[in-house]
Amino acid sequence: MKKLIKLTVLFVLLFTLLFPGMGHAQQPVKVVIDGKVQTLAVSPMIKNGRTLVPLRGIFEKLGAKVTWEQKTQSITLEKLSTKIKLTIGSDVAVVNGKQIKLSEPAQLINNRTFVPLRFVAEGLSGKVTWDQAKHTVNITTLESLLMQKVNSVTLNSYTTEMVIQQLMEMAGEKVDLNIRVKGDFIVEPMQMHTNSTMTLLGEKVVSEEYLTKEGYYIHDPSIGMWVKYPDEFLTNLDELTATISNDPLAQYEMMINYLQEVVAVETENHYVMKMKLTNEGFAAMMEDVLDMLLPLMGEDEEINIFDMITIDEFEAVTYYDKKTFFPLTSEVITKLTIAIDGEKLKMTQKMTAKFSNINSIKSIKIPQEIIDNAINFEDLVFTN
């Protein structure tokens, strides 16, 4: 049971910390999306001095679902909350109920729908440029633009209210675990003060934590006392957070490498980003971060415990403020299987978080009474 709880805490910690020319012959037009040359079934073309791109090929590459309606000769594009409708021969596109004028009508050429290059940007909030010298369409997706913006803003401190709901199934038995956490966090140097309530098997456990340069203190409700954790734990945690968040661009590249899918859309008030992670992506990520986590797990956990975990589903949706690019809310749904001593534990987890007081928390102080009266973790282990 202790190993299960430790695995669960580490998993939550990880994810808390933790997208042929017409007329005379023309030079082929290349399409580059987020720096990568794309292979399309049909190439873009230049007609009447305007660059036209194959609608299905481009928009599917951008993560949109494309539906053709033969009767009305219309196309519907859907990506999260964005819905776009075009009609062959019409120079008007309808984006979420609003009409957008096209520089050229949507047109059917060799049984393929083509639209003006500029519409790619107008439709999905991306950035499109034309390189005449290289005959290249450069598309920077909203996903790429948003990720770069999010990772470049300065996030010094924040308050979060988090709710974690877990359902664990093993050997025909089901266990519900609910955790509520409200806390203040300072990013660098890492500091925090949290209050949490865990409900398991009908019983509630209330806990409180402080983490500052003075040390890491947790109130243990089972003994009614504050416990000071070893300073090595604090050092290792500082090294871990510094390694993960020190370089925003490296962080962006790392996320792209691990995630199966990143989709972003723009609404009236927010940017919304949806991410999916496969088991292969999870395994690759764990291989890279395991060395950083091992010091936190202790010598008795020097096996790769993440080999025991299979990710069946991971999906995260985060809403960002359009002006500041700060996170407002986040929801993460995870389904996984953990192999323990020949048995399989099925776990479904839903985590929701709300963020506030961004860059407003200047300091976190541990009351002197807690420092004076806390017992050392080593003494607690010895007495038990």
Backbone hydrogen bonds, N-H to C=O, Kabsch-Sander energy under -0.5 kcal/mol:
donor,donor_aa,acceptor,acceptor_aa,energy
5,I,1,M,-2.6
6,K,2,K,-2.4
7,L,3,K,-2.5
8,T,4,L,-2.5
9,V,5,I,-2.7
10,L,6,K,-2.4
11,F,7,L,-2.3
12,V,8,T,-2.5
13,L,9,V,-2.7
14,L,10,L,-2.6
15,F,11,F,-1.9
16,T,12,V,-1.6
17,L,13,L,-2.7
17,L,18,L,-1.0
18,L,13,L,-1.0
22,M,46,I,-0.5
30,K,28,P,-0.5
30,K,135,H,-2.3
32,V,137,V,-3.3
33,I,36,K,-2.6
34,D,32,V,-0.5
34,D,139,I,-2.9
36,K,33,I,-1.9
38,Q,31,V,-3.1
40,L,38,Q,-0.6
45,M,52,L,-2.6
47,K,45,M,-0.5
47,K,50,R,-2.9
50,R,47,K,-2.1
52,L,45,M,-3.5
52,L,50,R,-0.6
53,V,115,V,-2.7
55,L,113,T,-2.8
58,I,54,P,-2.3
59,F,55,L,-2.7
60,E,56,R,-2.4
61,K,57,G,-1.3
62,L,58,I,-1.2
63,G,60,E,-1.5
64,A,59,F,-2.7
65,K,78,E,-3.2
67,T,76,T,-2.6
69,E,74,S,-3.0
70,Q,68,W,-0.7
73,Q,69,E,-1.0
74,S,69,E,-1.7
75,I,86,L,-2.8
76,T,67,T,-2.7
77,L,84,I,-3.1
78,E,65,K,-2.2
79,K,82,T,-2.5
82,T,79,K,-2.6
84,I,77,L,-2.9
85,K,94,V,-2.2
86,L,75,I,-2.5
88,I,73,Q,-2.7
89,G,106,A,-3.6
90,S,87,T,-2.4
93,A,100,I,-2.9
94,V,85,K,-2.5
95,V,93,A,-0.6
95,V,98,K,-3.5
96,N,83,K,-3.1
96,N,94,V,-0.6
98,K,95,V,-2.0
100,I,93,A,-3.4
102,L,91,D,-3.8
106,A,90,S,-2.0
107,Q,114,F,-2.2
109,I,107,Q,-0.6
109,I,112,R,-3.2
112,R,109,I,-1.2
114,F,107,Q,-2.9
115,V,53,V,-2.1
117,L,51,T,-2.5
119,F,116,P,-1.2
120,V,116,P,-0.6
120,V,117,L,-1.7
121,A,117,L,-0.6
121,A,118,R,-0.6
122,E,118,R,-2.0
123,G,119,F,-3.1
124,L,120,V,-1.6
125,S,121,A,-1.3
126,G,120,V,-0.5
126,G,121,A,-0.6
127,K,140,T,-2.8
129,T,138,N,-2.5
131,D,129,T,-0.5
131,D,136,T,-2.9
132,Q,130,W,-0.9
135,H,131,D,-1.0
136,T,131,D,-1.9
137,V,30,K,-3.5
138,N,129,T,-2.7
138,N,136,T,-0.6
139,I,32,V,-3.4
139,I,137,V,-0.6
140,T,127,K,-3.3
140,T,138,N,-0.5
141,T,139,I,-0.6
145,L,141,T,-2.6
146,L,142,L,-3.1
147,M,143,E,-2.6
148,Q,144,S,-2.2
149,K,145,L,-2.1
150,V,146,L,-3.2
151,N,147,M,-2.3
152,S,148,Q,-0.6
152,S,149,K,-0.9
153,V,149,K,-1.1
155,L,153,V,-0.7
156,N,154,T,-0.7
158,Y,185,F,-2.1
159,T,356,S,-3.1
160,T,183,G,-2.4
161,E,354,K,-2.1
162,M,160,T,-0.5
162,M,181,V,-3.5
163,V,352,T,-2.6
164,I,179,I,-3.2
165,Q,350,K,-2.7
166,Q,164,I,-0.5
166,Q,177,L,-3.3
167,L,348,T,-2.4
168,M,175,V,-3.0
169,E,346,K,-2.8
170,M,173,E,-2.5
173,E,170,M,-2.0
175,V,168,M,-2.8
177,L,166,Q,-2.6
178,N,199,T,-2.0
179,I,164,I,-2.9
180,R,197,T,-2.3
181,V,162,M,-2.9
182,K,195,N,-2.4
183,G,160,T,-2.3
184,D,193,H,-2.4
185,F,158,Y,-2.8
186,I,191,Q,-2.7
187,V,156,N,-3.2
191,Q,186,I,-2.3
192,M,211,L,-2.2
193,H,184,D,-2.0
194,T,209,E,-1.8
195,N,182,K,-2.5
196,S,207,S,-2.8
197,T,180,R,-2.3
198,M,205,V,-2.9
199,T,178,N,-3.1
200,L,198,M,-0.6
200,L,203,E,-2.7
201,L,176,D,-0.8
203,E,200,L,-2.0
205,V,198,M,-3.0
207,S,196,S,-2.8
209,E,194,T,-2.4
210,Y,217,Y,-2.6
211,L,192,M,-2.5
212,T,215,G,-2.1
215,G,212,T,-1.6
217,Y,210,Y,-2.7
217,Y,215,G,-0.6
218,I,227,V,-2.4
219,H,208,E,-2.7
220,D,218,I,-0.7
220,D,225,M,-3.0
223,I,220,D,-1.1
224,G,220,D,-1.5
225,M,220,D,-1.3
227,V,218,I,-2.9
228,K,375,I,-3.0
229,Y,216,Y,-3.0
229,Y,227,V,-0.6
233,F,230,P,-1.0
234,L,230,P,-1.0
235,T,231,D,-2.2
236,N,232,E,-2.7
237,L,233,F,-2.1
238,D,234,L,-2.2
239,E,235,T,-2.1
240,L,236,N,-2.2
241,T,237,L,-2.4
242,A,238,D,-2.2
243,T,239,E,-2.0
244,I,240,L,-2.0
245,S,241,T,-2.1
246,N,242,A,-1.3
251,Q,247,D,-2.3
252,Y,248,P,-2.3
253,E,249,L,-2.4
254,M,250,A,-2.3
255,M,251,Q,-2.2
256,I,252,Y,-2.1
257,N,253,E,-1.9
258,Y,254,M,-1.5
259,L,255,M,-2.5
260,Q,276,K,-2.1
261,E,276,K,-1.4
263,V,274,K,-3.0
265,V,272,V,-2.2
267,T,270,H,-3.0
271,Y,320,Y,-1.9
272,V,265,V,-2.7
273,M,318,T,-2.6
274,K,263,V,-3.6
275,M,316,A,-3.0
276,K,261,E,-2.4
277,L,314,F,-1.7
278,T,258,Y,-0.5
282,F,278,T,-2.4
283,A,279,N,-2.6
284,A,280,E,-2.3
285,M,281,G,-2.3
286,M,282,F,-2.8
287,E,283,A,-2.0
288,D,284,A,-1.3
289,V,285,M,-2.0
290,L,286,M,-1.9
292,M,289,V,-0.9
293,L,289,V,-1.5
294,L,290,L,-2.3
296,L,293,L,-1.4
297,M,293,L,-1.1
297,M,294,L,-0.9
298,G,294,L,-1.3
301,E,298,G,-1.7
302,E,299,E,-1.2
305,I,303,I,-1.8
307,D,304,N,-2.0
308,M,305,I,-1.5
309,I,306,F,-1.0
310,T,337,T,-2.6
312,D,310,T,-0.7
312,D,335,K,-2.5
313,E,335,K,-2.2
315,E,333,I,-2.3
316,A,275,M,-2.5
317,V,331,E,-2.7
318,T,273,M,-2.6
319,Y,329,T,-2.6
320,Y,271,Y,-3.0
321,D,326,F,-2.6
322,K,269,N,-1.1
325,F,321,D,-2.0
328,L,319,Y,-3.1
329,T,319,Y,-1.0
330,S,353,A,-2.2
331,E,317,V,-2.5
332,V,351,M,-2.9
333,I,315,E,-3.0
334,T,332,V,-0.5
334,T,349,Q,-3.1
335,K,313,E,-3.0
336,L,347,M,-2.7
337,T,310,T,-2.4
338,I,345,L,-2.8
339,A,308,M,-2.4
340,I,338,I,-0.6
340,I,343,E,-2.9
343,E,340,I,-2.4
345,L,338,I,-3.2
345,L,343,E,-0.5
346,K,169,E,-2.9
346,K,344,K,-0.6
347,M,336,L,-3.0
347,M,345,L,-0.5
348,T,167,L,-2.2
349,Q,334,T,-3.4
350,K,165,Q,-2.4
351,M,332,V,-2.9
352,T,163,V,-2.4
353,A,330,S,-2.7
354,K,161,E,-1.9
355,F,328,L,-2.9
356,S,159,T,-2.5
359,N,157,S,-3.2
360,S,357,N,-1.9
361,I,357,N,-0.6
362,K,360,S,-0.7
370,I,367,P,-0.9
371,I,367,P,-1.6
372,D,368,Q,-2.6
373,N,369,E,-1.8
374,A,370,I,-1.4
375,I,226,W,-2.4
377,F,228,K,-2.4
380,L,376,N,-1.7
381,V,377,F,-2.4
382,F,378,E,-2.1
383,T,379,D,-2.4
384,N,380,L,-1.4
